Amino acid sequence: MSRVDAFLELLIKQNGSDLHLVSGNPPRIRLYGEIHPIKYRELTEDETNDLLFEIMPDRVRSIFEKKGGVDFGYELPGASRFRVNAFRHLDGTGAVFRAIPEQILSLDELRMPPVLKSLSRQRKGLILVSGPTGSGKSTTLAAMVDFINIERKGHIITIEDPVEHVHRYKGCLISQREVGNHTESFSSALRSALREDPDVILVGEMRDLETISLAVTAAEMGILILATLHTNGAAAAVDRVINVFPPGEEPYIRSMLSTSLCGVISQQLVRTADNRGRLAAVETLINNSATSNIIREGKTEQLETVIQSGALQGMQSIDMALRRLLDEKLITGEEAYRKARIKTNFEQYREQDESLSTTISTFQ
């Protein structure tokens, strides 16, 4: 066992999501969205380096020493995989380990809207999963890939940095490629994947013009593309794809996207009412005739209206998702208010929480 394994085992035991090892600080874990220190001494730079270099492959360590930062995967057998980001900082060295559970949860277990199954059954097109860092995008994508793996017989290719969830054969042949280890970049792997007889391609992150252009082209060619973007909101994800292209090419990409886009899933994690977990509040945009026309005409500011009026097709805004979780008493009014886009709609529920808190304090 590596020495860092003891911290990782504690992270898993506590049901935490991230382990932070930062020189000059004690180790810390993120538990249900908040970071808490572990009862341990402050780590020196040498200690942090030793913990990291013990588990870094030679190739990864060479990149880290050259560039001052690197991403790589690490596995604790029988417990979990971890996505690791190591970096240099003002006081020395740091690293964050994101826990990737070995068991892939289903869409039902994640309490995802039924429309995600409908999107996963598409045979071609582009599905975008967006949200801030740490919002559970990888978990949602893994559940969708697993759903496809069960229902179809085809070839699924994943391109990730690093590989997170490991998929086993159920109904599909699965090829998982890691950027930096198996391929030079997302764009080069995606270009290669087009010649590898794929039915489904997962792109871990669309970071640049070339990758986005290839993904949209592949969707037009009859392949189902699942990809992530770091944006807040479904409409913002559509804007992000369009705006990465030079102004002269925007009409062309709007036209392609209006026909190739299947839907956008935008999510953020919210703390449960019992403070013992987190759930995803999910905004969904489906590409119907109204959505397609708006994208083609470049009027993406109107997508919010389409979402509001598209409930029968499985669409919902983030505020609608929060309201449903609140009505089911899965989250508190304060949490709904904190995550809401239009906060005035949730002020009354926040006040109810504050009133309840006062009542409890009085009786204590």
MIKEZA-446312 format. One record per residue: z, x, y of N, C-alpha, C in turn; residue in three letters. Coordinates in steps of 0.001 Angstrom, whole numbers, plus 500000, padded with zeros to 6 digits. Example, Ala and Ser with C-alpha at 12.3 -4.5 7.8 and 13.67 -1.06 7.14 Angstrom:
# residues 2
507800513190494310507800512300495500507800513200496700ALA507080512850497750507140513670498940507870512900500030SER
***
This chain:
# residues 364
500000500823498803500000500000500000500000500863501255MET499279500396502266499315501054503565500557500588504319SER501010501404505258502244501063505985502079499819506849ARG500847499576507310500619498398508154500718497112507339VAL500631497219506003500661496015505158501964495228505300ASP503055495928505544504348495233505685504326494285506888ALA503714494730507989503596493860509170502654492690508883PHE501575492965508157500609491916507843501208490875506889LEU502018491331505950502689490398505038503656489487505801GLU504345490066506804505235489254507639504433488235508425LEU503275488652508943502404487737509684502009486542508816LEU501611486810507583501200485739506673502383484855506313ILE503531485484506044504732484731505675505157483780506784LYS505011484225508026505401483399509181504308482407509593GLN503164482457508893502034481582509215501487481870510609ASN501522483147510985500983483551512278499484483758512215GLY498860483880513376497401484049513431496983485473513771SER497816486204514542497430487547514981498628488487514962ASP498355489735514596499338490814514701498873491760515791LEU499772492073516747499467492998517839500261494282517642HIS499553495396517507500185496713517463499711497484518690LEU500568497617519671500212498260520939501241499332521248VAL500813500564521366501756501657521615502527501403522905SER503836501727522860504717501453523984505394500109523883GLY505086499360522823505654498023522601506040497868521134ASN506994496983520845507251496652519439506084495813518909PRO505863495767517607504823494887517056505113493448517433PRO504071492686517627504216491283517993503262490430517157ARG503642489165516924502770488241516220502547486996517072ILE501365486432516950501066485166517627501350484053516643ARG502262483167517022502694482077516167502430480757516869LEU501492479979516352501127478682516925500775478786518410TYR500061479839518727499549479996520089500383480855521015GLY501631481193520631502492482005521498502840483326520813GLU502959484394521598503225485728521053504720486007521061ILE505234486480519914506652486783519757506827488204519229HIS507801488962519767508029490323519271508712490314517907PRO508389491318517097509073491534515826510263492445516100ILE511372492207515399512541493068515573512254494435514969LYS511743495306515816511317496640515386511271497511516630TYR511334498799516437511329499710517599509949499728518266ARG509909500252519489508636500421520179507788501453519450GLU506512501171519307505604502083518626505135503176519585LEU505158504403519129504589505493519924503084505529519681THR502396506286520513500943506405520326500619507037518973GLU501389508054518588501143508711517298501377507746516135ASP502436506938516223502709505965515156501578504950515042GLU501109504464516175500036503476516166498765504072515579THR498456505304515996497281505986515445497398506150513932ASN498571506558513460498778506755512019498587505458511252ASP499121504355511790498978503066511126497515502651511019LEU496761502923512061495365502510512083494468503451511287LEU494662504762511467493784505723510789493944505667509276PHE495096505185508818495333505083507381494420504040506734GLU494009503038507501493178501975506929491741501997507442ILE491429502880508392490077502950508944489156503741508023MET488008503184507635486996503992506946486504505101507884PRO485984506162507310485539507311508119484507506896509165ASP483576506003508785482549505568509724483168504851510925ARG484160504006510648484818503244511705485630504169512607VAL486335505137511993487141506059512800486253506898513715ARG485087507287513222484159508072514043483711507279515265SER483410505990515077483012505135516201484167504969517178ILE485378504765516646486557504574517493486811505802518367PHE486741506989517765487004508213518522485917508505519537GLU484720508026519264483600508267520176483570507264521321LYS483831505985521002483658504918521995484969504356522536LYS486091504654521862487374504151522340487680502727521937GLY486852502143521096487080500787520616486158500474519462GLY486633499656518521485805499330517355486323498065516680VAL485414497328516051485759496168515227485515496523513772ASP486409496085512900486185496290511469487014495286510685PHE486735495181509391487456494259508528488438494998507638GLY489527494326507304490531494895506405491040493786505497TYR491294494106504247491731493102503288493068493466502677GLU493959492495502628495229492610501930495065491792500651LEU494787492440499523494436491710498296495455490637497935PRO494912489472497606495767488370497199496429487628498339GLY496212488075499564496881487441500715495882486956501755ALA495143487893502340494262487501503430493327488646503784SER492235488302504452491396489299505117491764489296506598ARG491406490372507288491742490485508705490542491038509467PHE490299490459510623489342491017511562490142491883512529ARG489807493139512615490603494093513384489800494600514582VAL490427494597515737489860495260516910490839496335517348ASN490403497589517280491224498718517729490680499233519058ALA491577499653519950491131500037521286492073501068521908PHE491548501822522845492354502711523686492790501943524927ARG494009502227525420494458501584526654495312502574527444HIS495840502130528559496522503022529499497651503802528840LEU498400503160527945499544503810527318499256504347525920ASP497992504405525540497678504984524236496679504168523436GLY497148503634522298496271502948521345496812501558521046THR495910500637520775496321499291520403495379498707519372GLY495817497654518714494980496958517742495475495535517577ALA494539494642517319494873493250517036494245492881515696VAL495079492351514798494636491907513481494593490381513469PHE493427489803513320493288488347513219493243487968511735ARG494165487110511297494246486714509898493106485753509546ALA492422486063508454491362485213507923491787484798506520ILE492328483618506320492833483216505002491760483311503925PRO492186483684502714491244483794501611490661482433501236GLU491486481407501304491017480069500952490307479439502141GLN489085478964501904488317478297502951488675476818502944ILE489211476343504053489580474934504158488330474079504336LEU488363472883503795487225471966503921487238471297505291SER486131470668505633486050469937506897487081468811506938LEU487324468184505785488336467123505728489734467690505949ASP490037468829505326491350469441505490491585469889506923GLU490519470234507626490625470643509031490646469449509987LEU490532468237509421490508466999510212489348466997511209ARG488201467488510775487032467522511634486339466159511671MET485682465822512776484958464555512867483898464456511773PRO483664463270511210482672463087510137481273463557510504PRO480945463558511802479599463940512223479280465389511858VAL480307466235511654480037467626511269479397467709509888LEU479745466773509007479084466736507695477620466346507862LYS477363465409508747475976464997509001475160466155509552SER475751466921510475475060468078511024474795469123509931LEU475770469319509055475624470321507984474543469933506988SER474216468659506919473176468199505987471766468352506562ARG471658468771507822470339469008508403469628470135507657GLN468318470019507544467540471029506820466950472085507751ARG466922471804509025466402472780509987467001472488511352LYS466881473468512240467382473278513597468533474207513919GLY469065474061515115470121474930515637471401474137515859LEU472491474613515280473813474034515497474671475090516181ILE475202474774517344476036475702518108477499475299517988LEU478356476274517721479798476058517720480369476921518841VAL480961476289519842481424477032521016482915476823521237SER483453477669522080484870477599522412485365478968522824GLY486535479034523447487091480333523848487503481150522632PRO487807482417522859488295483275521786489566482691521187THR489622482681519846490805482172519170490870480668519073GLY489728479997519203489717478528519155489348477990517774SER489197478864516787488920478411515429487456478226515096GLY486562478835515874485117478684515624484739479204514237LYS485259480377513872484926480969512569485403480089511423SER486569479474511583487101478586510543486214477359510370THR485758476796511493484860475630511433483537476002510777THR482969477135511171481705477569510588481844477830509091LEU482963478439508692483188478709507275483249477407506488ALA483893476389507049483976475089506382482600474442506269ALA481774474589507290480428474020507252479557474745506228MET479655476071506191478898476844505195479350476473503786VAL480655476305503600481180475929502285480678474542501888ASP480604473625502833480085472275502570478622472351502115PHE477830473183502811476426473372502434476328474024501063ILE477191474993500805477219475715499531477463474766498360ASN478265473734498593478575472755497544477435471759497359ILE476837471317498481475869470223498420474440470647498118GLU474083471892498452472685472301498342472488473411497313ARG471234473659497010470850474813496202469814475579497010LYS470244476675497613469350477434498475469912478810498736GLY469439479450499795469853480807500150470503480794501531HIS471777481154501579472524481228502830472720482699503183ILE472375483073504398472598484439504887473575484371506047ILE474632485173505998475552485251507128475450486638507759THR475478486675509085475437487927509850476676487925510737ILE477611488836510462478912488789511129479362490174511579GLU480324490206512469480866491467512964482375491326513199ASP483208491629512156482833491964510774482751490695509924PRO482459490863508612482495489726507695483921489197507648VAL484075487893507814485409487289507830485663486539506522GLU485292485277506450485477484516505214484448484962504178HIS484907485238502976484007485633501893483665484394501073VAL482375484084500992481914482890500280481463483266498874HIS481852482452497911481452482645496525480385481630496151ARG479628481945495094478570481059494634479138479718494179TYR478593478637494716478907477286494256477610476567493913LYS476708476508494879475392475951494606474300476806495207GLY474703477685496132473738478505496871473923479995496599CYS472829480720496673472878482181496729473336482560498135LEU474332483426498232474874483792499542474797485305499743ILE474196485715500854474122487126501240474880487300502545SER475935488116502532476745488329503737476554489753504241GLN476150489881505488475847491182506082476774491451507264ARG477205492695507374478138493090508429477443494021509411GLU477506493662510688476912494497511733477650495828511800VAL476898496911511829477485498243511873477657498866510512GLY477742498023509483477910498528508125476655498306507298ASN476105497082507377474904496757506613473662496642507491HIS473869496517508779472744496354509698473127496885511070THR472140497226511853472384497851513161472900496865514191GLU472377495638514184472745494670515213472474493250514710SER472977492261515463472698490869515125471196490603515159PHE470526491104516187469093490811516341468270491428515219SER468571492678514837467801493309513758468048492603512428SER469293492191512177469601491473510940468927490107510920ALA468886489440512059468256488124512140466753488244511947LEU466160489281512527464719489495512355464399489751510884ARG465239490537510232465056490822508806465265489566507967SER466256488741508348466587487543507573465422486570507499ALA464568486559508513463426485649508520462458485954507379LEU462523487180506834461654487570505729462381487553504382ARG463585486975504357464403486993503138464567485607502530GLU463597484738502769463546483393502190464853482629502389ASP465325482525503645466593481821503880466406480319504057PRO467408479565503679467476478151504019468437477938505186ASP469500478747505210470529478653506248470894480067506690VAL470991480279508004471436481568508541472607481317509481ILE473713481998509232474855481953510144474832483213511003LEU474820483025512312474857484148513259476249484170513884VAL477029485192513537478419485238513973478612485112515460GLY477681485672516230477788485536517692476438485821518319GLU476007484943519208474753485160519946475114485826521277MET474917487138521332475403487914522467474326488251523495ARG473062488276523082472032488800523974470762487968523882ASP469838488260524782468586487518524878467799487566523576LEU467684488762522968466872488900521761467429488064520611GLU468749488098520421469365487331519330469185485839519554THR469412485370520785469260483951521086467811483514520897ILE466871484329521362465455484003521226465052483907519754SER465514484850518945465198484833517515465821483628516818LEU467048483276517218467731482137516601466985480836516885ALA466566480648518124465832479430518480464480479391517770VAL463816480540517690462525480624516988462690480295515509THR463747480828514886464000480552513470464257479077513238ALA464984478446514161465244477012514045463946476220514136ALA463026476675514987461722476029515106460890476216513841GLU461133477305513114460360477620511911460808476821510691MET461884476045510815462324475228509699463542475742508973GLY464315476616509622465545477152509037466727476534509781ILE467810476262509061469024475770509712469826476974510198LEU470058477047511498470784478158512115472142477651512609ILE473217478311512178474557478050512682474967479259513518LEU475412479040514744475731480167515612476882479821516537ALA477562480851517033478677480649517949478359481176519340THR479018480565520317478950481008521710480350480919522313LEU480659481824523228481951481786523914481796481005525216HIS481785479685525097481717478835526289482714477694526132THR483093477095527241483988475937527229483171474680527480ASN482977473872526462482251472625526616480854472682526038GLY480397471535525527479080471450524910477963471684525919ALA478084471085527097477051471249528121476940472710528553ALA478073473387528655478075474800529041477378475657527993ALA477483475270526725476816476026525657475301475925525795ALA474821474723526111473380474540526317472917475370527513VAL473679475325528603473349476124529791473320477613529468ASP474271478052528656474347479483528305473085479940527595ARG472585479141526678471361479497525953470172479556526903VAL470062478581527776468912478526528692468972479636529737ILE470158479853530311470278480775531440470146482243531070ASN470227482573529773470074483959529375468618484420529489VAL467689483464529567466271483793529678465876484005531141PHE464886484857531399464398485046532773463902483722533344PRO463995483539534667463617482269535295462232481757534888PRO461271482649534745459915482220534395459798481654532999GLY460747481970532125460686481502530741461559480281530485GLU462314479837531486463234478720531289462539477430530851GLU461403477046531462460741475820530989460361475895529509PRO459943477074529069459541477269527669460739477114526738TYR461862477751527074463033477680526194463651476291526242ILE463603475623527392464112474249527460463325473338526522ARG462011473525526495461160472725525619461483473004524148SER461630474276523791461953474635522411463328474099522012MET464296474261522906465660473840522598465752472315522485LEU464965471609523270465017470145523235464587469596521881SER463760470339521152463302469878519842464058470522518681THR464555471741518882465176472468517762466690472258517664SER467340471888518774468793471726518752469187470499517928LEU470107470695516979470669469562516229471903469007516934CYS472786469913517341473996469466517997474852470631518436GLY475856470327519249476804471331519742478212470856519435VAL479005471754518887480417471490518609481213472431519509ILE482032471868520372482866472685521246484321472351520972SER485137473354520719486500473060520306487525473971520969GLN488764473495520954489906474300521355491093473877520510GLN492005474806520286493159474517519448494296473954520287LEU494982472954519737496118472339520415497331472376519493VAL498492472561520082499732472629519317500131471237518840ARG500556471148517578500967469857517029502309469421517620THR502585468132517515503795467566518110505062468154517509ALA505023468566516238506218469127515605506352470632515812ASP505425471224516597505449472663516896505345473537515646ASN504729473018514593504611473784513356503166474087512974ARG502261473927513894500866474202513582499968473889514754GLY498682474037514527497694473725515545496529472955514923ARG495910472107515724494751471335515320493610471618516288LEU492401471367515826491240471524516702490913470203517376ALA490829470240518698490287469108519462488808469408519659ALA487953468514519189486526468826519069485666467923519944VAL484843468551520771483828467838521545482504467966520797GLU481753466867520698480491466900519956479359466323520793THR478250467038520786477016466588521436475919466558520381LEU475269465419520199474193465271519232472869465180519984ILE471847465808519454470547465805520130469771464539519772ASN469937463509520597469131462295520458468038462314521521ASN467336461226521691466224461197522656466697461446524088SER467869460903524434468395461115525788468768462583526001ALA469445463178525014469813464594525105468569465459525228THR467568465182524391466338465968524396465642465912525749SER465548464738526335464893464590527647465644465346528733ASN466969465268528695467781465945529709467602467456529617ILE467597467990528405467422469432528228466025469853528685ILE465019469086528319463642469423528680463451469414530194ARG464106468476530865463947468355532321464908469245533103GLU465795469964532405466708470883533087467826470193533837GLY468238469001533388469296468244534061470560468227533208LYS470999469418532800472103469509531841473423468967532383THR473526468821533693474757468240534259474930466784533813GLU473854466162533317473924464774532856474353464659531390GLN474522465782530709474905465740529287476281465115529090LEU477165465284530075478493464674529975478392463157529852GLU477455462569530583477256461116530520476744460701529146THR475842461499528584475312461203527253476435461234526221VAL477319462224526330478446462330525398479339461100525507ILE479617460676526734480497459529526955479928458253526340GLN478602458124526347477978456884525869477469456979524433SER477725458101523767477150458301522438478139458208521300GLY479210457443521468480259457363520437479728456846519106ALA478784455910519134478252455346517896477464456370517089LEU477012457441517736476277458500517039477183459689516700GLN478474459525516926479418460586516582479759461518517723GLY479323461192518930479630462058520072481005461717520638MET481663462745521161482926462534521870483183463718522792GLN483807463429523924484189464489524858485503465098524403SER485878466207525001487144466844524637488309465926524998ILE488190465196526104489267464280526491489389463110525516ASP488262462632524994488298461568523979488973462079522707MET488673463324522340489287463921521147490793464052521331ALA491209464493522512492644464631522798493337463271522775LEU492655462250523302493245460907523324493464460399521891ARG492511460682521007492665460248519611493853460944518952ARG493976462248519185495105462984518609496427462489519173LEU496410462137520443497616461616521088497982460237520532LEU496985459380520344497232458041519803497783458112518376ASP497365459139517631497858459313516260499196460050516232GLU499729460354517439501009461040517587501010462418516925LYS499841463059516898499722464400516323500002465473517361LEU499822465137518648500124466075519732500936465335520793ILE501551466093521680502356465498522750501497465227523984THR502015464394524870501324464112526114501185465356526975GLY502201466208526942502153467459527715501021468355527230GLU500861468461525901499799469295525346498429468711525674GLU498298467396525577497033466754525927496688466997527396ALA497688466877528267497476467120529698497031468558529949TYR497665469477529250497372470909529458495942471256529057ARG495419470611528021494089470938527507492991470037528060LYS493364468956528739492373467969529188491457468533530273ALA490240468018530292489287468405531332489553467596532604ARG489772466284532457490125465432533600491605465102533468ILE492438465884534105493879465825533869494529464542534390LYS493912463931535382494510462705535928494596461593534877THR493707461648533868493723460619532824494904460766531862ASN495605461895531959496688462151531015498043462331531695PHE498085462143533013499343462343533732500430461386533250GLU500068460140532934501071459162532501501721459568531187GLN500949460175530290501511460594529003502405461816529174TYR502063462652530131502899463813530423504246463359530964ARG504228462355531834505468461833532412506347461193531344GLU505731460548530329506496459959529235507233461038528450GLN506559462173528229507189463288527528508379463820528304ASP508216463948529611509298464468530445510482463510530436GLU510198462198530438511255461185530395512011461261529080SER511275461430527957511899461535526643512769462778526570LEU512276463883527143513024465132527125514345464978527879SER514298464262529009515511464044529799516516463213529021THR516030462198528325516894461317527538517587462090526430THR516840462932525730517403463740524651518471464679525195ILE518156465323526328519126466261526914520408465547527304SER520276464313527792521466463546528196522365463259527018THR521782462872525885522597462531524714523160463760524018PHE522540464920524226523087466144523658524321466595524444GLN
***
